């Protein structure tokens, strides 16, 4: 079985999971956070090299104030415990998104976490926080335009490879497999540039109930796909690595 090099996950359904159990939405988010740690370990032992999770989008600021505050508190707590998880799985942690929109203490913890794990050689774990794909592309375009204005880049040099260097995911391979939990069938502004040839897997299971076994089901489905990358079947054979 081919293990996808890079798995991306849209962590959906925490609130609905909590509601189904008669609990507040914040309880669901807390349990979802714990499940991230479990799946990180599972993915690492399966042989996944890159795992990217959609933790907080640019649109999530539109949620009720008390829920946003609870999510930020949860994020602070997660950053405190994440070093232990990183040490256990030899994880290199990187945050994607516009961190300038976060509070100073959270930005400081992100910087400390990235610095402390930068030389780890196990799982590459990307957390998308205050992330939106359109926002990422706009920020990248702004940096590129600035470099053009300063004469660092000529317009004729611009191609896909060059532009990818201006994205949050520069030097990270595109996802091979995207998983979205909780039955929704949309991307929700997540990694839209990077998902051009990614295989999608949607499940009705809410994120807190997503297990190692469910991850394996997604990988089995991935193996059943014929990844052609725009080519005909014969030409694309053997490229799904």
Backbone as JSON, one array per atom type, in Angstrom:
{
  "sequence": "XXXXXXXXXXXXXXXXXXXXXXXXXXXXXXXXXXXXXXXXXXXXXXXXXXXXXXXXXXXXXXXXXXXXXXXXXXXXXXXXXXXXXXXXXXXXXXXXXXXXXXXXXXXXXXXXXXXXXXXXXXXXXXXXXXXXXXXXXXXXXXXXXXXXXXXXXXXXXXXXXXXXXXXXXXXXXXXXXXXXXXXXXXXXXXXXXXXXXXXXXXXXXXXXXXXXXXXXXXXXXXXXXXXXXXXXXXXXXXXXX",
  "N": [[0.84, -1.2, 0.0], [0.52, 2.2, -0.85], [1.59, 4.88, 1.02], [0.39, 8.08, 1.41], [2.45, 10.9, 0.93], [1.86, 13.46, 1.88], [-0.73, 14.48, 3.87], [-3.66, 16.31, 4.2], [-6.04, 17.81, 6.37], [-9.33, 18.87, 6.93], [-10.65, 19.88, 9.78], [-13.59, 19.18, 10.82], [-16.8, 19.48, 12.41], [-16.73, 19.52, 15.19], [-18.41, 21.1, 16.85], [-20.99, 20.13, 16.21], [-20.7, 17.5, 16.98], [-20.43, 17.81, 19.76], [-22.94, 18.92, 20.35], [-24.59, 16.77, 19.74], [-24.18, 15.22, 21.91], [-25.23, 16.61, 23.93], [-23.66, 18.62, 24.95], [-21.76, 21.72, 25.34], [-20.55, 23.68, 22.51], [-17.87, 24.4, 22.82], [-16.79, 22.32, 24.28], [-16.67, 20.34, 22.39], [-14.72, 21.41, 20.68], [-12.5, 21.27, 22.36], [-12.2, 18.49, 22.69], [-11.74, 17.85, 20.06], [-9.25, 19.02, 19.69], [-7.64, 17.38, 21.27], [-7.84, 15.09, 19.76], [-6.38, 15.75, 17.53], [-3.75, 15.47, 18.41], [-3.66, 12.69, 18.78], [-4.08, 11.73, 16.16], [-1.88, 12.82, 14.88], [0.2, 11.28, 15.96], [-0.6, 8.75, 15.05], [-0.5, 9.1, 12.25], [2.21, 9.59, 11.92], [3.37, 7.11, 12.67], [2.33, 5.55, 10.67], [3.75, 6.34, 8.5], [3.36, 8.72, 7.17], [4.65, 11.74, 5.95], [4.14, 14.48, 5.92], [1.73, 16.39, 7.55], [-1.07, 18.36, 7.48], [-3.28, 20.52, 9.11], [-6.44, 22.15, 9.27], [-7.05, 24.51, 11.37], [-8.05, 27.04, 12.27], [-9.83, 29.34, 10.54], [-9.71, 32.32, 8.43], [-12.27, 33.18, 8.23], [-13.45, 32.28, 10.53], [-13.42, 34.17, 12.51], [-15.84, 35.38, 12.42], [-17.58, 33.98, 13.96], [-19.6, 33.57, 17.0], [-18.62, 35.76, 19.68], [-17.91, 34.61, 22.2], [-17.33, 32.0, 21.51], [-15.13, 32.32, 19.78], [-13.31, 33.41, 21.6], [-13.02, 31.23, 23.3], [-11.85, 29.41, 21.54], [-9.4, 30.67, 21.05], [-8.3, 30.55, 23.6], [-8.08, 27.8, 23.84], [-6.23, 27.37, 21.81], [-3.99, 28.64, 22.89], [-3.49, 26.95, 25.08], [-2.99, 24.59, 23.72], [-0.63, 25.19, 22.38], [1.1, 25.2, 24.51], [1.25, 22.52, 25.28], [2.06, 21.3, 23.01], [4.76, 21.0, 22.51], [5.51, 18.7, 23.9], [4.19, 16.73, 22.46], [5.5, 17.12, 20.06], [8.11, 16.36, 20.7], [7.71, 13.67, 21.22], [6.95, 12.58, 18.76], [8.95, 13.47, 17.17], [8.4, 15.83, 15.79], [8.34, 18.44, 13.37], [7.2, 21.61, 13.54], [5.08, 23.91, 11.96], [3.43, 26.94, 11.32], [0.78, 27.96, 9.29], [-0.65, 30.76, 7.67], [-1.96, 34.09, 8.4], [-0.27, 35.33, 10.78], [-0.03, 37.79, 11.9], [-2.47, 38.7, 12.57], [-3.07, 37.63, 15.0], [-3.03, 37.56, 18.63], [-0.34, 39.03, 20.55], [0.91, 37.31, 22.44], [0.25, 34.78, 21.52], [1.48, 34.77, 19.03], [4.13, 34.89, 19.86], [4.41, 32.41, 21.14], [4.04, 30.73, 18.98], [6.32, 31.35, 17.44], [8.31, 30.46, 19.21], [7.72, 27.74, 19.31], [8.07, 26.92, 16.64], [10.78, 27.48, 16.36], [11.93, 25.79, 18.29], [11.45, 23.29, 17.24], [12.51, 23.13, 14.73], [14.64, 21.62, 13.76], [13.85, 19.02, 13.94], [13.28, 15.72, 12.68], [11.16, 14.06, 12.07], [7.72, 13.74, 11.7], [6.39, 16.27, 9.66], [4.54, 18.83, 10.68], [1.95, 20.89, 9.92], [0.06, 23.63, 10.94], [-2.8, 25.32, 10.21], [-3.65, 28.48, 10.93], [-5.67, 31.27, 11.47], [-6.01, 31.3, 8.74], [-6.65, 31.56, 5.27], [-7.18, 30.58, 1.98], [-7.48, 32.38, -0.18], [-6.63, 34.72, 1.04], [-3.98, 33.99, 1.58], [-2.96, 33.8, -1.04], [-3.28, 36.45, -1.93], [-1.58, 37.78, -0.12], [0.8, 36.65, -0.94], [0.96, 37.6, -3.59], [1.24, 40.33, -3.09], [3.8, 40.41, -1.91], [5.3, 39.49, -4.06], [4.81, 41.47, -6.01], [6.03, 43.62, -4.75], [8.7, 42.77, -4.79], [9.09, 42.78, -7.54], [8.83, 45.51, -8.06], [11.08, 46.43, -6.82], [13.01, 45.48, -8.42], [13.96, 42.93, -8.04], [12.75, 40.75, -9.14], [11.9, 39.93, -12.44], [9.08, 40.49, -14.56], [8.89, 38.58, -16.62], [10.01, 36.36, -15.5], [8.2, 35.21, -13.88], [6.49, 32.37, -12.95], [4.62, 29.34, -12.2], [6.2, 27.88, -10.35], [7.94, 29.84, -9.3], [6.08, 31.59, -8.12], [4.97, 29.95, -6.15], [6.89, 30.02, -4.23], [6.27, 32.23, -2.78], [4.14, 31.64, -1.24], [2.52, 30.51, 1.83], [3.1, 27.87, 2.1], [5.55, 27.36, 0.97], [8.28, 25.34, 0.01], [7.06, 23.04, 0.96], [5.66, 19.99, -0.01], [2.84, 19.6, -2.25], [-0.41, 18.58, -1.02], [-1.18, 15.09, -1.1], [-3.45, 13.78, -0.38], [-6.58, 14.88, 0.69], [-8.59, 15.13, 3.5], [-11.86, 15.54, 4.66], [-13.91, 15.89, 7.41], [-17.17, 15.18, 8.88], [-19.12, 15.35, 6.88], [-19.41, 17.54, 5.14], [-19.09, 18.91, 1.84], [-17.08, 20.61, 0.63], [-14.35, 22.95, 0.1], [-13.86, 25.16, 1.67], [-12.15, 27.43, 1.47], [-9.52, 26.5, 1.73], [-6.2, 25.82, 1.12], [-6.34, 26.16, -1.72], [-4.77, 26.65, -4.0], [-2.81, 24.69, -3.7], [-4.14, 22.26, -3.85], [-4.55, 21.29, -6.39], [-4.11, 18.81, -7.74], [-4.82, 16.98, -5.87], [-6.17, 14.13, -4.15], [-9.48, 13.73, -2.95], [-11.19, 12.99, 0.1], [-14.14, 12.41, 1.69], [-15.94, 12.19, 4.71], [-18.67, 11.25, 6.83], [-18.21, 11.22, 9.5], [-17.74, 12.93, 12.55], [-15.09, 15.16, 13.56], [-13.96, 14.69, 16.28], [-14.47, 11.96, 16.57], [-12.95, 10.76, 14.69], [-10.7, 8.28, 13.84], [-7.68, 6.25, 14.02], [-8.29, 4.03, 12.48], [-10.18, 5.1, 10.73], [-8.57, 6.9, 9.38], [-6.95, 5.1, 8.04], [-8.85, 3.97, 6.34], [-9.31, 6.13, 4.64], [-6.81, 6.29, 3.43], [-6.75, 3.85, 2.14], [-8.78, 4.28, 0.26], [-7.52, 6.28, -1.17], [-5.48, 4.8, -2.34], [-6.96, 3.36, -4.13], [-7.52, 5.07, -6.14], [-6.87, 6.47, -9.41], [-4.34, 8.28, -10.14], [-3.75, 10.74, -12.37], [-2.73, 13.23, -13.06], [-3.45, 14.96, -15.13], [-2.73, 13.53, -17.34], [-3.07, 10.72, -19.66], [-4.07, 7.39, -18.74], [-1.97, 5.42, -19.12], [0.36, 6.97, -19.35], [0.52, 8.14, -16.84], [1.05, 6.15, -15.06], [2.44, 4.82, -12.1], [3.13, 7.2, -10.87], [1.92, 7.97, -8.55], [3.16, 8.59, -5.91]],
  "CA": [[0.0, 0.0, 0.0], [1.24, 3.47, -0.92], [1.21, 5.86, 2.04], [0.55, 9.43, 0.86], [3.49, 11.69, 1.58], [1.28, 14.63, 2.54], [-2.16, 14.41, 4.14], [-4.26, 17.53, 4.75], [-7.33, 17.5, 6.98], [-10.23, 19.92, 7.39], [-11.18, 19.35, 11.03], [-14.95, 19.7, 10.87], [-17.82, 18.75, 13.15], [-16.55, 19.54, 16.65], [-19.6, 21.65, 17.49], [-22.11, 19.2, 16.01], [-20.41, 16.34, 17.82], [-20.76, 18.18, 21.13], [-24.39, 19.09, 20.44], [-25.22, 15.43, 19.73], [-23.97, 14.65, 23.23], [-25.8, 17.52, 24.91], [-22.57, 19.4, 25.53], [-21.52, 22.98, 24.62], [-19.66, 23.6, 21.36], [-16.48, 24.51, 23.26], [-16.36, 20.99, 24.69], [-16.32, 19.65, 21.15], [-13.43, 21.92, 20.21], [-11.46, 20.73, 23.25], [-12.0, 17.08, 22.34], [-11.14, 17.84, 18.73], [-7.84, 19.33, 19.86], [-6.99, 16.16, 21.76], [-7.77, 14.12, 18.67], [-5.28, 16.15, 16.65], [-2.54, 14.84, 18.95], [-3.71, 11.25, 18.51], [-3.91, 11.47, 14.73], [-0.48, 13.12, 14.56], [0.99, 10.09, 16.3], [-0.99, 7.66, 14.14], [0.03, 9.4, 10.92], [3.67, 9.43, 11.99], [3.71, 5.69, 12.68], [1.94, 4.98, 9.37], [4.73, 6.72, 7.5], [3.05, 10.02, 6.57], [5.75, 12.67, 6.17], [3.6, 15.82, 6.13], [0.33, 16.45, 7.97], [-1.53, 19.75, 7.6], [-4.65, 20.58, 9.61], [-7.11, 23.45, 9.19], [-7.47, 24.7, 12.75], [-8.83, 28.27, 12.46], [-9.82, 30.06, 9.27], [-9.93, 33.77, 8.48], [-13.72, 33.38, 8.36], [-13.89, 31.87, 11.86], [-13.58, 35.35, 13.36], [-17.25, 35.77, 12.34], [-18.37, 33.2, 14.9], [-19.91, 34.31, 18.23], [-17.42, 36.18, 20.41], [-17.51, 33.69, 23.26], [-16.72, 30.82, 20.89], [-13.8, 32.72, 19.32], [-12.46, 33.53, 22.79], [-12.72, 29.87, 23.77], [-10.91, 28.82, 20.59], [-8.09, 31.27, 21.28], [-7.81, 29.96, 24.85], [-7.7, 26.43, 23.51], [-5.0, 27.46, 21.02], [-2.9, 28.93, 23.82], [-3.2, 25.73, 25.84], [-2.41, 23.61, 22.8], [0.76, 25.57, 22.13], [1.89, 24.82, 25.69], [1.43, 21.06, 25.34], [2.47, 20.79, 21.7], [6.17, 20.63, 22.55], [5.6, 17.31, 24.34], [3.8, 15.93, 21.3], [6.57, 17.26, 19.06], [9.25, 15.55, 21.13], [7.33, 12.26, 21.13], [6.89, 12.18, 17.35], [10.03, 14.14, 16.44], [7.68, 16.68, 14.84], [8.71, 19.8, 13.01], [5.92, 22.31, 13.52], [5.05, 25.16, 11.21], [2.1, 27.54, 11.28], [0.4, 28.61, 8.05], [-1.68, 31.77, 7.87], [-1.55, 35.46, 8.73], [-0.09, 35.36, 12.23], [-0.1, 39.18, 12.38], [-3.82, 38.92, 13.08], [-3.21, 36.96, 16.29], [-2.51, 38.3, 19.78], [1.12, 38.98, 20.67], [1.38, 36.14, 23.19], [0.11, 33.6, 20.66], [2.55, 34.85, 18.02], [5.38, 34.54, 20.53], [4.43, 30.96, 21.35], [4.24, 30.12, 17.66], [7.73, 31.52, 17.1], [9.08, 29.58, 20.08], [7.45, 26.35, 18.92], [8.73, 26.68, 15.36], [12.23, 27.5, 16.58], [12.33, 24.62, 19.08], [11.25, 22.04, 16.5], [12.93, 23.31, 13.33], [15.62, 20.6, 13.36], [13.28, 17.68, 14.09], [13.28, 15.03, 11.39], [10.04, 13.14, 11.92], [6.54, 14.28, 11.03], [6.28, 17.71, 9.41], [3.16, 19.14, 11.07], [1.55, 22.26, 9.61], [-1.21, 24.04, 11.53], [-3.32, 26.51, 9.55], [-4.29, 29.33, 11.94], [-6.01, 32.53, 10.79], [-5.63, 30.98, 7.37], [-7.62, 31.47, 4.18], [-6.38, 30.43, 0.76], [-7.5, 33.63, -0.94], [-5.76, 35.65, 1.76], [-2.61, 33.54, 1.35], [-2.57, 34.16, -2.41], [-3.16, 37.91, -1.98], [-0.34, 38.15, 0.58], [1.9, 36.25, -1.81], [1.01, 38.54, -4.71], [1.8, 41.6, -2.6], [5.25, 40.26, -1.76], [5.87, 39.37, -5.4], [4.76, 42.8, -6.64], [7.06, 44.43, -4.09], [10.0, 42.35, -5.32], [9.16, 43.27, -8.92], [9.04, 46.96, -8.02], [12.46, 46.66, -6.37], [13.91, 44.93, -9.42], [14.45, 41.61, -7.64], [12.11, 39.78, -10.03], [11.39, 40.46, -13.69], [7.78, 39.87, -14.88], [9.07, 37.42, -17.49], [10.48, 35.24, -14.69], [7.11, 34.69, -13.05], [5.78, 31.16, -13.34], [4.03, 28.69, -11.04], [7.22, 27.52, -9.37], [8.4, 31.04, -8.62], [5.02, 32.12, -7.26], [4.8, 29.07, -5.0], [7.85, 30.45, -3.22], [5.69, 33.34, -2.02], [3.01, 31.13, -0.46], [2.84, 30.03, 3.17], [3.52, 26.48, 2.0], [6.78, 27.22, 0.2], [9.14, 24.19, 0.34], [6.26, 21.9, 1.41], [5.0, 19.38, -1.18], [1.37, 19.69, -2.27], [-1.06, 17.4, -0.42], [-1.61, 13.97, -1.93], [-4.78, 13.38, 0.08], [-7.32, 15.79, 1.56], [-9.69, 14.52, 4.23], [-12.76, 16.44, 5.38], [-14.84, 15.17, 8.26], [-18.49, 15.74, 9.21], [-20.09, 15.3, 5.8], [-19.46, 18.7, 4.24], [-18.44, 18.61, 0.57], [-16.5, 21.83, 0.09], [-12.97, 23.2, 0.53], [-13.88, 26.22, 2.68], [-11.03, 28.37, 1.34], [-8.34, 25.83, 2.28], [-5.15, 25.31, 0.23], [-6.93, 26.02, -3.05], [-3.69, 26.55, -4.98], [-2.03, 23.46, -3.49], [-4.96, 21.06, -4.01], [-4.87, 21.14, -7.82], [-4.13, 17.39, -8.14], [-5.0, 16.2, -4.65], [-7.34, 13.26, -4.04], [-10.35, 14.15, -1.85], [-11.92, 11.95, 0.82], [-15.12, 13.01, 2.58], [-16.57, 11.23, 5.61], [-19.7, 11.83, 7.69], [-17.77, 11.15, 10.9], [-17.28, 14.2, 13.12], [-13.66, 15.08, 13.84], [-13.55, 14.03, 17.53], [-14.62, 10.51, 16.44], [-12.08, 10.28, 13.61], [-9.71, 7.42, 14.46], [-6.63, 5.65, 13.2], [-8.96, 3.15, 11.52], [-10.78, 5.96, 9.71], [-7.46, 7.4, 8.58], [-6.54, 4.01, 7.15], [-9.88, 3.87, 5.29], [-9.04, 7.2, 3.68], [-5.61, 5.92, 2.68], [-7.14, 2.76, 1.24], [-9.48, 4.92, -0.85], [-6.48, 6.97, -1.94], [-4.78, 3.79, -3.13], [-7.86, 2.87, -5.18], [-7.65, 6.11, -7.16], [-5.92, 6.49, -10.53], [-3.86, 9.67, -10.19], [-3.24, 10.93, -13.73], [-2.06, 14.52, -13.19], [-3.77, 15.52, -16.43], [-2.29, 12.65, -18.42], [-3.87, 9.52, -19.84], [-3.74, 6.38, -17.74], [-0.68, 4.76, -19.35], [1.44, 7.93, -19.09], [0.58, 8.52, -15.44], [1.3, 4.97, -14.24], [3.59, 4.83, -11.22], [3.46, 8.52, -10.36], [1.22, 8.29, -7.3], [4.06, 8.3, -4.8]],
  "C": [[0.87, 1.25, 0.0], [0.7, 4.41, 0.16], [1.42, 7.25, 1.45], [1.6, 10.21, 1.64], [2.9, 12.82, 2.42], [-0.23, 14.47, 2.64], [-2.61, 15.73, 4.74], [-5.65, 17.2, 5.26], [-8.07, 18.79, 7.35], [-10.97, 19.35, 8.6], [-12.58, 19.9, 11.26], [-15.83, 18.83, 11.76], [-17.67, 18.74, 14.65], [-17.82, 20.01, 17.36], [-20.79, 20.73, 17.39], [-21.93, 17.94, 16.85], [-20.8, 16.62, 19.27], [-22.27, 18.3, 21.32], [-25.09, 17.74, 20.5], [-25.11, 14.75, 21.08], [-24.51, 15.55, 24.34], [-24.78, 18.39, 25.6], [-22.39, 20.7, 24.74], [-20.5, 22.79, 23.5], [-18.19, 23.61, 21.79], [-15.92, 23.17, 23.72], [-15.93, 20.18, 23.46], [-14.98, 20.1, 20.61], [-12.28, 21.37, 21.05], [-11.15, 19.27, 22.92], [-11.37, 16.94, 20.95], [-9.65, 18.12, 18.79], [-7.06, 18.11, 20.35], [-6.84, 15.13, 20.64], [-6.68, 14.47, 17.66], [-3.99, 15.47, 17.11], [-2.51, 13.36, 18.63], [-3.45, 10.95, 17.04], [-2.5, 11.82, 14.26], [0.39, 11.89, 14.81], [0.68, 8.94, 15.35], [-0.39, 7.87, 12.75], [1.54, 9.18, 10.87], [4.06, 7.95, 11.91], [3.29, 4.99, 11.38], [2.95, 5.31, 8.28], [4.41, 8.0, 6.75], [4.17, 11.0, 6.92], [5.27, 14.09, 6.51], [2.12, 15.71, 6.49], [-0.04, 17.91, 8.19], [-2.98, 19.76, 8.05], [-5.16, 22.02, 9.57], [-7.73, 23.71, 10.56], [-8.38, 25.92, 12.95], [-8.71, 29.1, 11.19], [-9.99, 31.56, 9.47], [-11.4, 34.09, 8.65], [-14.23, 33.03, 9.76], [-14.02, 33.03, 12.84], [-15.04, 35.81, 13.38], [-18.14, 34.96, 13.27], [-18.66, 34.02, 16.15], [-18.65, 34.58, 19.05], [-16.96, 35.21, 21.47], [-16.87, 32.43, 22.68], [-15.32, 31.14, 20.38], [-12.84, 32.81, 20.5], [-12.06, 32.16, 23.31], [-11.72, 29.18, 22.85], [-9.5, 29.38, 20.77], [-7.47, 30.74, 22.58], [-7.32, 28.54, 24.62], [-6.39, 26.41, 22.72], [-3.81, 27.75, 21.92], [-2.5, 27.68, 24.6], [-2.53, 24.68, 24.96], [-0.95, 23.92, 22.53], [1.66, 25.19, 23.3], [2.22, 23.33, 25.69], [2.03, 20.49, 24.05], [3.94, 20.37, 21.68], [6.36, 19.18, 22.97], [5.25, 16.37, 23.18], [4.9, 15.95, 20.24], [7.76, 16.38, 19.41], [8.95, 14.06, 20.95], [7.39, 11.76, 19.7], [7.98, 12.82, 16.5], [9.47, 15.1, 15.4], [8.37, 18.02, 14.61], [7.42, 20.56, 12.77], [6.06, 23.65, 12.79], [3.61, 25.65, 11.15], [1.9, 28.24, 9.94], [-0.67, 29.64, 8.36], [-1.09, 33.12, 8.23], [-1.44, 35.6, 10.24], [-0.14, 36.79, 12.77], [-1.48, 39.5, 12.93], [-4.08, 38.28, 14.42], [-2.63, 37.82, 17.4], [-1.01, 38.06, 19.92], [1.6, 37.71, 21.37], [1.27, 34.86, 22.36], [1.2, 33.6, 19.6], [3.89, 34.46, 18.63], [5.5, 33.04, 20.73], [4.63, 30.21, 20.03], [5.71, 30.18, 17.26], [8.6, 30.58, 17.92], [8.94, 28.12, 19.66], [8.15, 26.01, 17.6], [10.25, 26.62, 15.53], [12.7, 26.23, 17.29], [12.27, 23.33, 18.29], [11.84, 22.06, 15.09], [13.91, 22.24, 12.85], [15.11, 19.18, 13.53], [13.12, 17.02, 12.72], [12.16, 14.05, 11.18], [8.91, 13.75, 11.13], [6.65, 15.79, 10.87], [4.82, 18.09, 9.61], [2.88, 20.61, 10.84], [0.17, 22.53, 10.21], [-1.65, 25.33, 10.86], [-4.16, 27.3, 10.55], [-4.47, 30.73, 11.35], [-5.6, 32.41, 9.32], [-6.85, 31.01, 6.45], [-6.82, 31.43, 2.89], [-6.36, 31.7, -0.07], [-6.58, 34.66, -0.29], [-4.3, 35.29, 1.54], [-2.12, 33.98, -0.03], [-2.39, 35.67, -2.53], [-1.88, 38.36, -1.29], [0.88, 37.79, -0.27], [2.07, 37.19, -2.98], [1.62, 39.86, -4.27], [3.31, 41.52, -2.46], [5.94, 40.18, -3.13], [5.9, 40.72, -6.11], [5.83, 43.71, -6.05], [8.45, 44.07, -4.63], [10.18, 42.79, -6.77], [9.47, 44.76, -8.95], [10.47, 47.29, -7.62], [13.49, 46.06, -7.32], [14.48, 43.57, -9.08], [13.91, 40.51, -8.55], [11.63, 40.5, -11.28], [10.06, 39.76, -14.02], [7.91, 38.61, -15.72], [9.5, 36.17, -16.72], [9.34, 34.55, -13.94], [6.47, 33.47, -13.69], [5.24, 30.51, -12.07], [5.06, 28.41, -9.95], [7.7, 28.73, -8.6], [7.34, 31.55, -7.66], [4.82, 31.26, -6.02], [5.77, 29.42, -3.87], [7.35, 31.59, -2.36], [4.49, 32.9, -1.17], [3.47, 30.65, 0.91], [3.45, 28.63, 3.13], [4.79, 26.29, 1.19], [7.67, 26.14, 0.83], [8.4, 23.02, 0.98], [5.58, 21.3, 0.18], [3.49, 19.53, -1.1], [0.76, 18.44, -1.64], [-1.39, 16.34, -1.47], [-3.05, 13.61, -1.64], [-5.35, 14.45, 0.99], [-8.47, 15.03, 2.19], [-10.53, 15.63, 4.84], [-13.79, 15.61, 6.13], [-16.19, 15.87, 8.32], [-19.43, 15.94, 8.03], [-20.18, 16.49, 4.88], [-18.62, 18.42, 3.0], [-17.91, 19.88, -0.09], [-15.11, 22.04, 0.7], [-12.86, 24.29, 1.59], [-12.61, 27.07, 2.68], [-9.73, 27.8, 1.91], [-7.43, 25.33, 1.16], [-5.62, 25.17, -1.23], [-5.87, 25.96, -4.16], [-3.05, 25.16, -4.92], [-2.81, 22.18, -3.79], [-5.29, 20.73, -5.46], [-4.98, 19.68, -8.25], [-4.26, 16.46, -6.94], [-6.24, 15.32, -4.75], [-8.14, 13.66, -2.8], [-11.04, 12.94, -1.23], [-12.83, 12.63, 1.83], [-15.77, 11.92, 3.42], [-17.6, 11.95, 6.48], [-19.28, 11.87, 9.16], [-17.28, 12.52, 11.37], [-15.82, 14.05, 13.57], [-13.31, 14.41, 15.17], [-13.65, 12.5, 17.48], [-13.74, 9.93, 15.33], [-10.89, 9.55, 14.21], [-8.63, 6.98, 13.48], [-7.24, 4.77, 12.11], [-9.6, 3.95, 10.39], [-9.71, 6.56, 8.8], [-7.0, 6.34, 7.59], [-7.56, 3.8, 6.03], [-9.64, 4.92, 4.21], [-7.84, 6.86, 2.81], [-5.9, 4.77, 1.72], [-7.89, 3.3, 0.03], [-8.49, 5.64, -1.77], [-5.76, 5.98, -2.86], [-5.64, 3.24, -4.27], [-8.02, 3.86, -6.32], [-6.57, 5.96, -8.23], [-5.47, 7.93, -10.72], [-3.16, 9.91, -11.53], [-2.51, 12.25, -13.93], [-2.26, 15.14, -14.57], [-3.37, 14.67, -17.61], [-3.29, 11.51, -18.62], [-3.32, 8.45, -18.93], [-2.35, 5.8, -17.92], [0.47, 5.68, -19.01], [1.63, 8.19, -17.62], [0.96, 7.38, -14.53], [2.57, 5.13, -13.41], [3.95, 6.18, -10.63], [2.8, 8.83, -9.04], [2.08, 7.85, -6.11], [4.14, 9.52, -3.91]]
}
